Amino acid sequence: MTLQSHGPASADDTVGRRIAALAPWFHNLHLPSGHETAPDHPLGDFPSFKWREIADWIPSDLDGWSALDIGCNAGFYAFELARRGAHVVGIDHDEHYLTQARWAAREFELDERVEFRRMGVYDLGATSERYDLVLFMGVLYHLRYPLLGLDLVARCVKRLLVLQTLTMPGDEVVDAPGDVPIDDRERLLAPGWPKLAFIERELAGDPTNWWAPNHACVEAMVRSTGLEVRERPGHEIYVCAPRDDADATRTAVADEVRAATGRSK
Ligand SMILES: C[S@@+](CC[C@H](N)C(=O)[O-])C[C@H]1O[C@@H](n2cnc3c(N)ncnc32)[C@H](O)[C@@H]1O
């Protein structure tokens, strides 16, 4: 990851030394001791300012809710959900960030409410666990197989999904026809046709940025997984919920998803 911080400049006490030892940090956590883990973050006080964009779209009382934070990094969002009363599972495929998250959970005294697991997005295919609330922030465009990933994420959502993704510029959405005649493919060039730009090399110096969808494509992909976009609380942020026909949509692609995740019948 390119946008990271190496922690506070001086580390002359136990917590400061621990922060320095666990660097680099992507999340600037404000710890009870008064320390911040990434005070010099290139994006500013990240992700506090992102959280403020979505905070009002998530119930303030999550008592009794289960939540899954996918690509949880150092756990910023997982901790916010736990403070609202949810029982949270945070998953990430990078042990470096999970070590930060587990340490911070103890600092916040939230380790009873938050559990961190080393798991990748595609590993969700092997679990039948479902969650009231799923956060999928900053991960979709890092996937080489984004629609497979989103299908797997959508299967886990009981009530709400908060999705954030890097996008291409442009807010247009075409009213797509039910069918496109073979000789009418110029339609696909319309600015509001769902598009996913493939990044073969790097974007922002990061070779794990594989795809940039336009806004129309994010909406279409969400629909295609059986969910729908309910709100857009901020730039590149989508609050989604299962449609009434979500189960039928999921069943229609179930064999393919199973085969792609090595679980053919
Ligand atoms: C850009 S950061 C976003 C972190 C956090 N969700 C946020 O929005 O602030 C991407 C995170 O997702 C994790 N990640 C990337 N690809 C993943 C995958 N396939 N499975 C699980 N975690 C992944 C990275 O290790 C990193 O912690």
The ligand as a Gaussian input file, in Angstrom:
#p B3LYP/6-31G(d) Opt

LIG

0 1
 C       -7.268000       0.312000       0.848000
 S       -7.223000      -0.652000       2.294000
 C       -8.840000      -0.314000       2.975000
 C       -8.866000      -0.537000       4.444000
 C      -10.215000      -0.211000       5.104000
 N      -11.254000      -1.110000       4.680000
 C      -10.581000       1.210000       4.823000
 O      -11.480000       1.456000       3.982000
 O       -9.979000       2.100000       5.405000
 C       -7.453000      -2.310000       1.671000
 C       -7.403000      -3.357000       2.775000
 O       -7.952000      -4.547000       2.252000
 C       -7.052000      -5.607000       2.443000
 N       -7.259000      -6.511000       1.300000
 C       -6.940000      -6.289000       0.010000
 N       -7.315000      -7.328000      -0.745000
 C       -7.902000      -8.225000       0.094000
 C       -8.464000      -9.506000      -0.086000
 N       -8.524000     -10.082000      -1.286000
 N       -8.960000     -10.138000       0.989000
 C       -8.910000      -9.551000       2.235000
 N       -8.358000      -8.359000       2.464000
 C       -7.864000      -7.691000       1.403000
 C       -5.675000      -4.975000       2.531000
 O       -4.760000      -5.771000       3.238000
 C       -5.990000      -3.672000       3.228000
 O       -5.967000      -3.811000       4.615000

